[in-house]
């Protein structure tokens, strides 16, 4: 996993584990990377990265937590989850939205695309569609 992917994973894990029905909490300062690596330490950046995994050329507009927990989290072995709506624009500027389940367990995160109304099909090989191990002790 690259440094940027690790940061995204930590941000998603933090979102899923920190009371997702309230304002998402950024990871502790000890989890922030060296300044030469782009930081992903907030909800918007984590959801932007999630969008880019599914639609590489899309432009992120906004994201909101729809519900928490996701009722089907047990089927995926998750201990916590949230359903997030991501609004984005395609290359023509037309707005679309997708709904993604963000799940976490002790040392891993994953997403599951629930809905997407874009004309271009989402990337089925998005790495977050599988459990991504997160080294929570890494700094």
N, C-alpha and C positions, 0 to 999 in steps of 0.2 A: 504494500500500500504506500503511495506517495505521501509526502508531507501534507499536501493540500487535501488529499482524500481523508487522511487521518483527522484533520481539523474539521472537515465536513461531518465525518462520522461522530466526532465528539460533540459537535453542535447539535446534531440530530439526537444523539443519546441524551444530551442535557435537556433538550426540548421534551422528549418523551418521558423522562424521569422526573422533571420538575413541574408538577402541578400544571398541566397544559391548559386547564380552563382559566388560568390567570395569565398575566403577562409572562412570556417565556423569560427564563433567567439565563444570562450568559455563563459560560464555564468559568471556574475560578481562574485568577490571573496565572496560577502555576501551570495551567494547560495552554496558555497562549504560546505560539511559536516564536522563534527568533524573528526580529523585525524584517529580515530579508524575504521571508515567506509571507504571502498574502494571508491575512487572518480571516477566518470564518468563525466568528464568535457571537453571532446573534441570529435570531429567528429569520430575519429577511435574507441574510446571506446564505443561511443553510437551505432555505427554500429556493433561492435562486440557483444554488448548486444542484439541488434535486431536480429542478426544471431542466437545467442544462444536461443532466444525465438522460432525461427522456426526450428532450427536443433541443438539440445542440444549437440551432440558429434562432431560437425563440428569445424574445425580450421580456424579462420579468417585469411585472407591474406591481402586484401586491399578493399577499397571502394572509389567510385568516384561519384560525382553528375553528372547525365546525362543531366537533364533539370530542369528548374524551371520557372514557376509553372507547376504542373501536370494539363493538360487540364480538367480532370474530377473532380477536387477538389470540385467544386460546388455541385456535386451529393452527396458528403459526408458532406456538410456543413462546409467545411474548409475555412479559410480565407487566408491561405498560404500553399505552399507545394513544395516538390522537389521529383524528381525521382532519386533514388540512386541504383547503381550497386554494389553488394557485391560479391567479389571473395573469395572462401573458398575451403578447402580441406575436403574430407570425411575421414572416419576412415582408408581407404586403401591408402590415400595420393593422390587420384585422384582429380584434380581440377574441381570445379563446379562454377556456378555463378547464382545469383538470382537478380532480379530487384524488388525494393520495393518503393512504394509511401509513403513518410513521410509527414504527414499532421498536421496542427495545427489550432486551433482557440483560442479564447481569453484565456481560462483556461484549455485546454485539447490538447492531442496529440493522434495520432493513425497512424498505418501503414496499408498498403494493399499490399499483395504479388501479383505482376504482372506476373512474370515469375520465374521459377526455373528449372534448367536442371538436378538436382540430381536424382539418381535412387530411393532414399528413399524419400517418400512424406513428405513435410513440415508439421509441427505441425499445424493443423487446429485450435487448441485451444490456440494459441499464444495470450497472453493478450493484445498485442498492436493492434490486429485486431478489437478491440472495442475502443471507446473513453476512454482515461485514464485521469481523472481529475488531474490537476497539480496545487498545491498550490504555486503560484509564490511568495507569501509573506513568505513562510517557509524558515528558515535558517538552 
